[in-house]
Amino acid sequence: MLKQKGNKAFTLIEILVVIVIIIIFVIFAAPNVANYATEREVKKEVYRFVEYFKQRKGDVQSGKYGVYYLKPGMNSSSTAKNYYMTTEEFAIQMKVPALGRTNRNNASRYKNKSIMNSARSCPGSPYGSPDGIWNEDSNVFRWSSAVNMWMNKGYCISPDAVLSPGELEHTVPAGQMSFIVCSTSNTANHNSANSNTICNFNNKKEFRYGVGIYRDLSIKIFKYNLKKDKWTLQ
């Protein structure tokens, strides 16, 4: 006689066990996976900016630009503006005694230097500057829609860092930062939200990274740990 094949169908108990396992995964594991993905997205944007900054720094050092002004904007919808001086114009700016147009014909005030050379920094807004010839560069950096950034300002890249790149804005035990990058999942645009939800240095939100651009044009990256309320150098 032929043996009867065993019944391989799932029992009700087995099905219930599988359902319970799926529920447990959804409750405990899925949020962690989502948080990991969010954190990775912010980190990716920070490192993308750092790579872009280093490329522009290399362009200046190679002589492609005399000096470069980089302003990425606060988020994907902000207007990003970059400007550069040619090497010839930058040489004129650093010449002493300076041409009258570079110090608005006020040589005594700036000790015969250009305003740029006297201040050792780029102007706050190169566009339309009356004392220097700037050109707009269309190769700008834009943040993805996944992040917000603060503070909204520009950074000055010069050969051998003869000019200041810009002030450091925030100090923590781990170091100093120029700006921070937050996730849009838990922060809002700095100009369109209340003070409790915006991306800034003081609001203690998850998924925050800090970037420090230092006087010698070196860069450091920081990460915020919400549970420990602590910034750590990466």
C-alpha positions as a Python dict, from the first residue, in 0.01 Angstrom:
ca = {
    (1, 'M'): (0, 0, 0),
    (2, 'L'): (109, 355, -70),
    (3, 'K'): (189, 559, 240),
    (4, 'Q'): (-27, 863, 292),
    (5, 'K'): (169, 1187, 251),
    (6, 'G'): (203, 1400, 563),
    (7, 'N'): (-2, 1714, 597),
    (8, 'K'): (240, 2003, 536),
    (9, 'A'): (-11, 2286, 578),
    (10, 'F'): (61, 2548, 846),
    (11, 'T'): (-132, 2512, 1166),
    (12, 'L'): (-320, 2806, 1317),
    (13, 'I'): (-66, 2831, 1596),
    (14, 'E'): (223, 2853, 1350),
    (15, 'I'): (50, 3130, 1158),
    (16, 'L'): (-17, 3322, 1481),
    (17, 'V'): (350, 3291, 1579),
    (18, 'V'): (456, 3439, 1244),
    (19, 'I'): (209, 3726, 1285),
    (20, 'V'): (339, 3799, 1636),
    (21, 'I'): (699, 3805, 1507),
    (22, 'I'): (603, 4050, 1232),
    (23, 'I'): (423, 4276, 1483),
    (24, 'I'): (726, 4274, 1713),
    (25, 'F'): (950, 4368, 1422),
    (26, 'V'): (723, 4655, 1319),
    (27, 'I'): (703, 4788, 1676),
    (28, 'F'): (1071, 4763, 1769),
    (29, 'A'): (1293, 4714, 1464),
    (30, 'A'): (1126, 4925, 1193),
    (31, 'P'): (1163, 5261, 1376),
    (32, 'N'): (1534, 5190, 1427),
    (33, 'V'): (1572, 5116, 1059),
    (34, 'A'): (1394, 5444, 973),
    (35, 'N'): (1612, 5639, 1217),
    (36, 'Y'): (1925, 5483, 1071),
    (37, 'A'): (1818, 5581, 720),
    (38, 'T'): (1746, 5941, 832),
    (39, 'E'): (2080, 5975, 1006),
    (40, 'R'): (2263, 5837, 704),
    (41, 'E'): (2091, 6086, 476),
    (42, 'V'): (2206, 6383, 686),
    (43, 'K'): (2557, 6241, 711),
    (44, 'K'): (2567, 6191, 335),
    (45, 'E'): (2479, 6557, 274),
    (46, 'V'): (2745, 6679, 517),
    (47, 'Y'): (3018, 6476, 351),
    (48, 'R'): (2894, 6582, 9),
    (49, 'F'): (2941, 6946, 113),
    (50, 'V'): (3288, 6875, 252),
    (51, 'E'): (3392, 6715, -76),
    (52, 'Y'): (3254, 7011, -272),
    (53, 'F'): (3440, 7256, -46),
    (54, 'K'): (3767, 7066, -93),
    (55, 'Q'): (3720, 7074, -471),
    (56, 'R'): (3679, 7452, -470),
    (57, 'K'): (3979, 7483, -238),
    (58, 'G'): (4180, 7278, -487),
    (59, 'D'): (4062, 7503, -770),
    (60, 'V'): (4190, 7809, -583),
    (61, 'Q'): (4524, 7648, -498),
    (62, 'S'): (4573, 7543, -861),
    (63, 'G'): (4515, 7899, -984),
    (64, 'K'): (4181, 7839, -1153),
    (65, 'Y'): (4039, 8110, -927),
    (66, 'G'): (4212, 8388, -738),
    (67, 'V'): (3965, 8367, -450),
    (68, 'Y'): (3629, 8193, -416),
    (69, 'Y'): (3317, 8286, -218),
    (70, 'L'): (3084, 7993, -146),
    (71, 'K'): (2731, 8032, -7),
    (72, 'P'): (2523, 7711, -10),
    (73, 'G'): (2195, 7843, 131),
    (74, 'M'): (1986, 7695, 414),
    (75, 'N'): (1803, 7421, 226),
    (76, 'S'): (1714, 7290, -118),
    (77, 'S'): (1483, 7584, -193),
    (78, 'S'): (1727, 7857, -85),
    (79, 'T'): (1920, 8056, -340),
    (80, 'A'): (2281, 7938, -349),
    (81, 'K'): (2530, 8198, -473),
    (82, 'N'): (2898, 8153, -552),
    (83, 'Y'): (3140, 8419, -675),
    (84, 'Y'): (3506, 8423, -767),
    (85, 'M'): (3785, 8664, -850),
    (86, 'T'): (4034, 8589, -1123),
    (87, 'T'): (4397, 8546, -1020),
    (88, 'E'): (4472, 8880, -1187),
    (89, 'E'): (4205, 9065, -989),
    (90, 'F'): (4313, 8901, -665),
    (91, 'A'): (4673, 9010, -729),
    (92, 'I'): (4546, 9366, -773),
    (93, 'Q'): (4358, 9338, -443),
    (94, 'M'): (4670, 9226, -256),
    (95, 'K'): (4899, 9488, -409),
    (96, 'V'): (5045, 9760, -180),
    (97, 'P'): (4999, 10047, -236),
    (98, 'A'): (4654, 9955, -359),
    (99, 'L'): (4466, 10097, -653),
    (100, 'G'): (4214, 10361, -553),
    (101, 'R'): (3916, 10157, -671),
    (102, 'T'): (4004, 9875, -428),
    (103, 'N'): (3973, 10095, -118),
    (104, 'R'): (3714, 10344, -247),
    (105, 'N'): (3987, 10606, -276),
    (106, 'N'): (4040, 10608, 98),
    (107, 'A'): (4400, 10491, 118),
    (108, 'S'): (4472, 10641, 460),
    (109, 'R'): (4185, 10457, 624),
    (110, 'Y'): (4306, 10122, 495),
    (111, 'K'): (4681, 10190, 528),
    (112, 'N'): (4734, 10194, 152),
    (113, 'K'): (4580, 9848, 119),
    (114, 'S'): (4264, 9732, -51),
    (115, 'I'): (3962, 9680, 172),
    (116, 'M'): (3996, 9306, 120),
    (117, 'N'): (4365, 9304, 209),
    (118, 'S'): (4309, 9527, 510),
    (119, 'A'): (4025, 9314, 647),
    (120, 'R'): (4188, 8986, 535),
    (121, 'S'): (3846, 8856, 440),
    (122, 'C'): (3592, 8845, 158),
    (123, 'P'): (3309, 9100, 162),
    (124, 'G'): (2986, 8983, 322),
    (125, 'S'): (2815, 9004, -15),
    (126, 'P'): (3043, 9009, -321),
    (127, 'Y'): (2754, 9078, -557),
    (128, 'G'): (2777, 9439, -669),
    (129, 'S'): (3083, 9509, -455),
    (130, 'P'): (3222, 9850, -566),
    (131, 'D'): (3581, 9773, -463),
    (132, 'G'): (3637, 9436, -631),
    (133, 'I'): (3553, 9262, -957),
    (134, 'W'): (3362, 8942, -886),
    (135, 'N'): (3219, 8689, -1129),
    (136, 'E'): (2924, 8463, -1054),
    (137, 'D'): (2980, 8088, -1079),
    (138, 'S'): (2686, 7866, -1174),
    (139, 'N'): (2850, 7555, -1024),
    (140, 'V'): (2683, 7599, -686),
    (141, 'F'): (2626, 7354, -403),
    (142, 'R'): (2263, 7275, -323),
    (143, 'W'): (2142, 7078, -25),
    (144, 'S'): (1899, 6794, -87),
    (145, 'S'): (1537, 6820, 30),
    (146, 'A'): (1627, 6591, 323),
    (147, 'V'): (1812, 6857, 523),
    (148, 'N'): (1804, 7208, 665),
    (149, 'M'): (2116, 7408, 750),
    (150, 'W'): (2208, 7697, 979),
    (151, 'M'): (2384, 7947, 976),
    (152, 'N'): (2314, 8092, 636),
    (153, 'K'): (2632, 8269, 531),
    (154, 'G'): (2919, 8250, 285),
    (155, 'Y'): (3271, 8112, 315),
    (156, 'C'): (3585, 8263, 167),
    (157, 'I'): (3843, 8033, 6),
    (158, 'S'): (4178, 8196, -73),
    (159, 'P'): (4523, 8065, -172),
    (160, 'D'): (4714, 7943, 133),
    (161, 'A'): (4426, 8077, 345),
    (162, 'V'): (4558, 8435, 334),
    (163, 'L'): (4199, 8551, 392),
    (164, 'S'): (3975, 8438, 675),
    (165, 'P'): (3715, 8184, 560),
    (166, 'G'): (3459, 8326, 806),
    (167, 'E'): (3383, 8325, 1175),
    (168, 'L'): (3317, 8009, 1374),
    (169, 'E'): (2969, 8040, 1522),
    (170, 'H'): (2929, 7779, 1797),
    (171, 'T'): (3160, 7626, 2056),
    (172, 'V'): (3114, 7293, 2233),
    (173, 'P'): (3363, 7087, 2436),
    (174, 'A'): (3444, 6884, 2124),
    (175, 'G'): (3536, 7193, 1920),
    (176, 'Q'): (3404, 7489, 1720),
    (177, 'M'): (3150, 7482, 1438),
    (178, 'S'): (3065, 7708, 1147),
    (179, 'F'): (2720, 7562, 1080),
    (180, 'I'): (2498, 7264, 1150),
    (181, 'V'): (2292, 7038, 925),
    (182, 'C'): (1961, 6891, 1045),
    (183, 'S'): (1703, 6649, 909),
    (184, 'T'): (1381, 6786, 765),
    (185, 'S'): (1206, 6495, 940),
    (186, 'N'): (1220, 6678, 1274),
    (187, 'T'): (1323, 7038, 1195),
    (188, 'A'): (1183, 7315, 978),
    (189, 'N'): (1309, 7600, 764),
    (190, 'H'): (1475, 7859, 985),
    (191, 'N'): (1275, 8144, 834),
    (192, 'S'): (931, 7983, 840),
    (193, 'A'): (895, 7807, 1174),
    (194, 'N'): (874, 7875, 1545),
    (195, 'S'): (1188, 7870, 1756),
    (196, 'N'): (1119, 7521, 1892),
    (197, 'T'): (1131, 7344, 1557),
    (198, 'I'): (1395, 7528, 1355),
    (199, 'C'): (1737, 7389, 1274),
    (200, 'N'): (1984, 7574, 1496),
    (201, 'F'): (2262, 7521, 1749),
    (202, 'N'): (2037, 7533, 2056),
    (203, 'N'): (1744, 7306, 1970),
    (204, 'K'): (1828, 6956, 2087),
    (205, 'K'): (1717, 6744, 1793),
    (206, 'E'): (1830, 6407, 1665),
    (207, 'F'): (2013, 6370, 1335),
    (208, 'R'): (2227, 6683, 1365),
    (209, 'Y'): (2579, 6722, 1227),
    (210, 'G'): (2811, 7018, 1271),
    (211, 'V'): (3081, 7144, 1035),
    (212, 'G'): (3375, 7358, 1138),
    (213, 'I'): (3569, 7551, 872),
    (214, 'Y'): (3889, 7674, 1033),
    (215, 'R'): (4129, 7959, 965),
    (216, 'D'): (4366, 7733, 770),
    (217, 'L'): (4070, 7599, 561),
    (218, 'S'): (4079, 7263, 735),
    (219, 'I'): (3740, 7108, 812),
    (220, 'K'): (3609, 6908, 1107),
    (221, 'I'): (3279, 6723, 1134),
    (222, 'F'): (3078, 6675, 1453),
    (223, 'K'): (2780, 6456, 1537),
    (224, 'Y'): (2517, 6519, 1804),
    (225, 'N'): (2411, 6239, 2041),
    (226, 'L'): (2065, 6320, 2178),
    (227, 'K'): (2070, 6060, 2457),
    (228, 'K'): (2400, 6190, 2592),
    (229, 'D'): (2328, 6553, 2492),
    (230, 'K'): (2680, 6564, 2355),
    (231, 'W'): (2865, 6659, 2037),
    (232, 'T'): (3147, 6428, 1927),
    (233, 'L'): (3420, 6482, 1673),
    (234, 'Q'): (3394, 6240, 1381),
}
